[in-house]
Amino acid sequence: MKKINSVALLAVVVLVLGVLFDGIFIVHQAEQALVLRYGRPVRVESTPGLKYKVPFVDSLERFERRVLVFNSDSMDVLLRDQDRLIVDAFVTYKIIDPLRFFQAVRNERIMNMRLESVLETSVREVMGKEDLSTLLSPRRSQIMHEIRAKVKRLSVGEKQEAAQGNTQETALLADKTAPVSSDGFGIEIIDVRIMRTDLPKETSDPIYNRMRSDRQKVAERFRAEGKKESQIITSEAEKQRTILLAEAQKKSEIIRGEGDLTASKIFAASFGQDPEFYSFYRSMQAYRNSIKKGDTTMVLSPDSGFLKYMERGSKE
């Protein structure tokens, strides 16, 4: 009898522990939970902490509260000027309404499939209206804004359409849970960005050659303009140089002439005071300049005036 009572007590304890373990759950700060009863949503637990559900009856669906990132596959986009681009993009989003999210897509994998379709449609539609040159201009930020707005609009439309088949469940929780988001997927699109834009291999070479040719034309035009400016500057500098040299030469000739005039006046005054000394001084200068060290040979007539003072010295 005691053995039966012990087994029964153990079974009760196990049952109680099972009820407790299955009825209590923890919502972490980085997640939010949707409580389902027989597959039908009952409530949303969005605040972190220890929560309770009906054991063995209720089930849980956990969703991220953090920012999620979806990276798309490479997309082949045809532009308005018939150029083709390979585009890689990504979307960042948050789950702000777990109920609507669960009703529309169930999980992140299906959500990513929907986002891939929405993102590809938006990128093709917006970039297909633009030329390659426009995408390389400052207008690219406006194009990115249009893609982001298009992704948001398409996401809302698809989610509202998906939510129409669940109006009964939505009404059931309307006054028991957080209000249903106006966003069709229960998510908030935070940002849409293009990671890489590249040309297909079969078209990149012709486009690069065309761009290289255009750049070469621009470079040649700049070189021609630079050469023209260089010639103008060089000509002007040469002109200024010639003018400056001519003016300097003119001033130097004037100064030299004034100096020669002053020297002549001084020599004339000196010659007038002592003509004999002046004649002697000039002869000495002539001797010094004509008779130098080395082999110097002079053939002169004995009665030459050049040797006047030499002869006088020898006679004396």
Secondary structure, DSSP 8 states (H G I E B T S, - for coil): -HHHHHHHHHHHHHHHHHHHHHHEEEE-TTEEEEEEETTEEEEEE-S-EEEE--TTTEEEEEEE-S-EEEE---EEEE-TTS-EEEEEEEEEEEE--HHHHHHHTSSHHHHHHHHHHHHHHHHHHHHTTS-HHHHTSTTHHHHHHHHHHHHHHHHHHHHHHHHGGGHHHHHHHTTTSS---SSTTSEEEEEEEEEEEE--HHHHHHHHHHHHHHHHHHHHHHHHHHHHHHHHHHHHHHHHHHHHHHHHHHHHHHHHHHHHHHHHHHHHHHHHH-HHHHHHHHHHHHHHHHS-SSS------TT-GGGHHHHHHHH-
